[in-house]
Amino acid sequence: MKYVDEYRDPAPARRLIEEIRRTATRPWVLMEICGGQTHTLVKYGIEELLDGAVELVHGPGCPVCVTPLEIVDKAIAIAAIPQTIFVSYGDMLRVPGSHSDLFRVKAGGGDVRIAYSPMDALRLARENPRRRVVFFAVGFETTAPANAMAAWQAKREGLRNFSMLVSHVLVPPAIRLLLDSNLSRVEGFIAPGHVCTVMGYEEYEELAARYLVPFVVGGFEPLDLLEAIRMLVRQLEEGRAQVENAYARSVTRGGNLAARQRMMEVFEVADRNWRGIGPIAQSGFRLRAEYAEFDAEKVFGVEAISAPEPPECISALVLQGLKKPVDCPVFGTRCTPATPMGAPMVSSEGACAAYYQYRRHIAPAGAQV
């Protein structure tokens, strides 16, 4: 197949669904990791089509969703400083902090700008040498190489007015945390295709062997995901726990070696706090000491800012696959995309936003309808 519409063809989709239903002798609980996969699964009603054969739960695969509240508060504090240009991807602007968000800072006169690449922030730093330009470097391993390249280029050019507020997290440590939990029901994982395009899938082989849980690298179109589910169900039925690749047009076992090399030249692995989940050891990136001059937390002295999570938001349980968005008592009422209480309702990849857009009619388990 060469074209996107071929990956959305209903005829092969029906065949895959029928094969999955024939193969499954019991309902298997599977988790997709990436928020882009979540939106495809929800939009096309794949879970309903597989009801009785597969239960899909949604993992912490949205980088906006897991950016901790304290980082958002740091971003807001920096963006409000005069003569600062704060540059971010658009979906971070409405993520609620403790008392505000970046849109409100912009409305109040702060110079907050939307970018599509960290290179846009570098250009602004070159064009505005008397102003400090900060890029909000958020994401999983997927966006880390581009952000690393921005810091590398800034150092090469001597752009002293450029810095980055880094909030990069890594997928395998989060999966390990989920599998170590006594509450987890997940029996197989659809590994994130974009992350694996950069990192490959060698890291998942250790997880599969240690926890005896299968992984299949999945893409983002309906047929991609149905094929990944088919492969997972077959492994589970056969008692296997291996890593397989259903996204070979983009992913190789070793990933993008040049991107990984640049990324590890600029970043080092560090402990990270995940929104709603808490601290996970060795689960993120921070700038290496050689790039400390580009660390916005140090440049602006906001390292001490901390913030508690709002008690009403159950995003932690959603991100761990323990609850569905419709299980939240404020879902679709006090928490909507226009008035979000948590990041999963804001992000274009958030599970709550996907359910709000496509599945508001689905009642929570045990509800009277």
ABEGO torsion letter per residue (X at the ends): XABAAAAABAAAAAAAAAAAAAABABBBBBBBABAAAAAAAAAAGAAAAABGABBBBBBBABAAAABBAAAAAAAAAAAABBGBBBBBBAAAAABBBAABBAAAAAAAGBBBBBBABAAAAAAAAAABAABBBBBBBBEBAAAAAAAAAAAAAAAAAGBAABBBBBBBBBAAAAAAAAAABAABABABBBBBAAAAAAAEAAAAAAAAAAAGBBBBBBBABAAAAAAAAAAAAAAAAAGBBBBBBAAAAABBAAEBAAAAAAAAAABBBBBBBBBGAEBBBGABBBBBAAAAAABAAAAAGAAABBBBBBAABAAAAAAAGABBAAABAABGBABBAABBABAAAABAABAAAAAAAAAAABBBBGBBX
